[in-house]
């Protein structure tokens, strides 16, 4: 059972509730572009995960078969409790190293790039975490935690973390001492110096209290969210490669081969001395902090939001049928979703080529539909073709209505 898939409708219901809470309390914790960018990285992560989840599952299954010291029974409730706690302890170290080592931060930084803090931020996930994250869960395989139990507690751990991404819930008394809460997780997402690299637990905050990485939320230091090197983009693909690109550029520029190799595994922020001198990176002055924003007209916002909803629905469809699809069909679905999210990112940034790129995407939907039928992504009926052509036509009409705003703002 895919617990995350079944939870998706509840995620969006709770986001709607949080928006109502914003309105009731006369605050604004959401911005359309930021939320679409966060949700786009989430859609990209889940669809990419359909192609890459085998890495974690296969490595765990291999370790369980060849390295386990014992075989625990999935029928015992205590095995489930043990696995749930142990998973969070392993997650703590993955999360901590994700902030302390360059190559791991390159993957995890996606989750921290939003300059807002709301439930859509919880869905902002990396697409490259599969590369190294599996290493941190091997102790569970060695101790004999069954694969089914491992996969289940992993999903439960992730589901728990959703609700803590909100600014509407204050400190929760004794609960703060044991569990991760909105208050102590707000600290984790803040870029204030006093809050940096603190509170790594997923469910239990006791790991941080025991291992010296805990920091309480302070009234004297209001949280400022985001990363110290701002993303300054609404494109979900760039969000996933931004820090990798910086590391690769520094590795290429340094004259030291040793530095070019070790930069990936050094502490986060470390750069070769010659590169840091020649290509300094300034850090933002938080006293002058300004959130990244690109002005959009109401018609642009409506058009982009509607297109995103369609791509989110397509991503949910792929999550639902992914296990039954052949690899070529799955790759096609991923390409279809990724292309759309990339183009929407360009539109959110009001780049000069946004209209041409969106027109090209709309036209490409026709051959992609034919290819989807050929590869078995879905069966296409005459009604399906009518629906697609209607979508393209309505989208073209909407784009035509918003064209003046795209052109005017892009040229300004």
N, C-alpha and C positions, 0 to 999 in steps of 0.2 A: 504494500500500500504506500503510495506517494503522499506522505502527510503534508508536505509543502504545497502540493497541487491543491489539495482539499482546503488548505488554509487561505489560499489566494483571495477568494471572495470575502472572507472575514477581514483580511488586511485592508481591502478597499472600503469596507463598511466602517472600520475603525478610523481610517483616514477621513472619511466623511464626517464621523462624529467629532474628530479633532478640529475639522474646519468649522463645525457648528460651535464648538467650544471657543475657537478664535473669535467668532462673531459675537457670541454671548459675552465674552470677557473684553471685547473691544481691543484685541491685540491681533497681530499679523505675524504668524510664524511660517507662513507659506508664501512663496513666489512661484508663479507659473513656470517660468523657464527653469528655475532650480529644481522644482519638483519633477518636471518632465525629464530633466537630465538625470536625476537620481533614479527615477523609475526606468528610464532607458537603460542605464547601466545594470539595473536589476534584471530586465528582460534579456539583455545581452548575456548576462551571467548565467541565467537559467537555461537559455537555448544553447550557449556554448557548453554548459555542463552536460547536456545530452551527448555531446561528442567526446567529452573528456572524463566523465565520471568513472569510466573503466580503469583509469590510472589508479585512483584511490582504492577502488573495490578490489582490483586484481592484485595490487601489491599487498593489501591487507589479507586477502585470501591466501596468497602465497606464503606470507609470514605465518599465518595461522596454521597452515598445513605443515610447514617445515621448521618453524622456530618455537612453537608454543611449548610451554613447560607442562601444560595440563589442558584438559578440555572441560570447560565449564558448561553446565546444562542451561539451555535457554528456558527450561521449565521452572527454574527456581526464581522466585521473586527477589531473593537476595542478590542473585547474579545481575539482575536488572538494576537494582539500587547501586551495587558496586560499580557497574559499568557507567551509570549516569554520573556518579561522582568522579570516577577515574577519567572519563571523557573530558569533563570540565577542567580537571587538573592538567591534562595534556593540552587542552585548548588554551589554558592560561599561558603555557610556555610557547606555543605557536604564536599566540597573540603578542606576547612580550617580545619574542624575537622578531616578529613582524614590525615592531617599532624600533628595534635596536640594530638590525642588520639591513644594509642597503638593498640587497636583492629581494628580501622578504618584504621590505617596506614598499618596493616598487609594485608589488601585487596588492598589498593591504591598503596603500594610500588612497585607492579609489574610494573606499568607504568613508574616508575623512575629508574629501575634497569639498563637500557641500558647506556653504557658509550659513546655512540654516540648520535647525535641529528640530525635526518633526518625524512623524511615522513614515513618511516617504524616504527619509534618510536611512531607516532600518533596511529598506529594500535595495539600497545602493551597495552593490556587491561587485567584487572583482571577477574577471573572467580568466585570470591566470594563476589563481591560488593553487590549482591542482598540481602545478609543477613541483612544488616542494612540501606542501602541507602534509602529505601522507606520511612523511618521515616521523612526525611528532606523535602519531597514533600507533606506531608499531609496538610500543610497550603493551598496549591493550591486547594485541595479537599474541605477543609472547606470553602474557598471563592467561590466555585461553578464552577471551571473551568471544562468543560466537558472532559470525558475520551479521546475522539478522539482528542481534542485540546491538552491535556496533552501529549499524546503519540507522536503527530506530532511535537510539539515544542521541545520535548526531543530529537528527531532524528535530527532536524535542529540545535540544540545546539551542538550536537556531531559532525555533519558534518562541522560546522564552525571551530571547533577546529583542524581539519585535517591540514589545510594549514599553521598554525602557527608553526608547527614542522619542521622548516628548518633553516639552517645557511646562506642561500644565499640571504635572503631579509634583508636589513638594516632597520634602524629606519624610520618611515613613517610620521614624522612631526606631524601635529595636530591630526591625526588618533590615535596616541599613547595615547592621553589624554582621549579618550572615549572607545576605543575598545582594546581587547586583540590582540596583534600582535606578529610576530616572535621574535622581540627584547625583549619585556617584558615577553614573555613566555620562552625564553631561560634562563632568570633569574630564573624562577620558577623551571627549571630542573637542575640548577647548584647546586653543593655541596659546593661551596665557602662559607665561614662563612658569608660574607656580603649579600649573595643571599638566604641563607637558609630560607625556609618557608615564601615566599613572592609571591605575584601576583597570587591569587587564582581564579580570574574570568574566566568564560568559554568563554563568548562573550564580556562582558563589563568590562573594567578595572576600571571603575569609582567606583565600590564597594571597591576595594583596596585603591583607593585614599581617599575615604570617611572614611574608617574604619581602616586606619593606617597600612595596610599590603603591600603598594606599594614600589617597589624598581626599580630604573632605571638601565638599563644595562650600565656598566662603561667600558670605554676604558682601564682604569688602572687595571681592574680586569678581565682578560679573563676567560670566563666560563669553568669550569671543570664539565662534566656531570657524573651522576651516583648517587649512594647512599653511605653514609658514612660507612656502613657495606656492602661491595661488595657482590653481588650474587655469583660471581666466578663459574658460571655454565652456560651451554647452554640448560639446561633441563626445558621446560615450566611447568612441574608439580612441580618441586622443586621451581621454581620462585613463584608459587602461595602459597606455604606452608612454605617458608623459615622463615618469621617473625612469623607466627603462631607457628612454631616449637620452635623458640627461646623463645617466651612467655610461651609456655607449659613447656619447660625445666626449665625456671626460676620459674614458679609456683610450679613445682614438687620439686625443690631443696630447696626452702625456708622453714624455720622452722615455719614461721608465717602463720597461716591459713588466717588471714585477708589480708596479703600481697599477698597470692596466689590467692585470689579472686579479689582484687582491681587492680592488675597489668594490667589486660585487659583494664581498663578504665582510667588509669593514663595517664599523659602527655607522649607523645612519647619519648622513651629512658629511662623512669623511670624503675628502677629495685630494688627489695628488697635489703636492705643494706647488709644482710648476704650473699646473692648470688653475689652481685657486688664485695664484698671483696674476696670471695673464687673463683669466676669464672669471672675475669675481662675481659672486651671486649675492645681490643685496637682499636683506630681509625686511619685510614690511614693518613699519612703525605702527604698533597697535594703537597708539594714541591718535593716529590719523587713519585708522582702518576704515575702508570703504568696500562694501560688497560689490562683487562683479555684477554688472547689469548691462543689458543691451535693450534700448527702447523698442517696444513692439506696439503696433496699433491693435485695437480690439479685434479687427477682422483677421489680422495675422495670428493672434492668440487663439481665436476660435478655430481657424483652419488647422494650425499645428496641433492643437489639443485633440481635434477630431481624428487627424491622421495618426497621432500616437495611440489613441484608443483602439484603432483598428490593428495596429502592429502589436499592441499588448494582447489583444484577443488572439492574434496569430501565434504569438509566443506561448500563450496558455494552451492553445490547440496542440502545439508541438510537444509541450510537457505531458499532455494527456495521452498522446499516441506514440511518443518517441520510442518506447520500448518495442513497438511492433513494426517500426519502419526499417527498411533496408538502409544501409549507410548512405548510398547516393541520394535517396529521398531526404534523409535527415540533413545532409550537407546542403541540399538545395533549400530546404526550409530555413536553415541558419543563414544562408546567403541572402535570402529574401528579406528576413527580419533585419539583419545587420545593415543591408543596403538602405532600407527605409529609415532606420534609426540614425544612420550617418547623415542622410539627406536632411532629416528633421533637425539634427544638430546644426547643420549649415544654415538652415532657415532661422533657427533661434538666434544665431549670431548675425543675421542680416547681411551675410556676405554677398558681394556683387553677383556671383553666379548662382545664387540660390534658386531663382525662378527657372533657369535653364536646366539645372540639375534635377529639380522637382518634375519638370516636364519630361525629362528623360526617364526618370523613375516610373512615372505614370505609364509611359509608352511601353517600358520593359515588362510591365505586369502582364501584357498579353502573351509574349513568348514564354514567360515564366509559368503562366497557367498551363500552357500546352506541355511544357517540360514536366510540370508537377504531375500531370495525368500520365505521362509516359513513364515516369519513375515511380509512380505509386504513392506520391505524397497524399493525394486524395483523388477520388473519382469525380470527374467533371461532367456534369449533365448540361443539357441546353440551358436550363435555368441558371446553372453556375456561370455560364458564359454571359448570360444576360445580366446577372448580378455584377460580374466583373466590369463589363462595359458600362453599366450604369454608374458604378463606383468611379471609374475613370472619367466619365463625362461630368458627374457632379463635382469631382475634385478639380477638374479643369475649370469649371464655372466658378468654384470658390477661389481658385488661384487667380483667375482673371479679375475677380472683384477685389482681391487684396494686392494686385500687382503694383498699383501706384504706391502703396505704402512700402513694399519691398524695395522698389527702385528708388524712391525718394530718400528713405532712411539709409540705404546702402551707399548712395552717392553723397550723402551729407557729411 
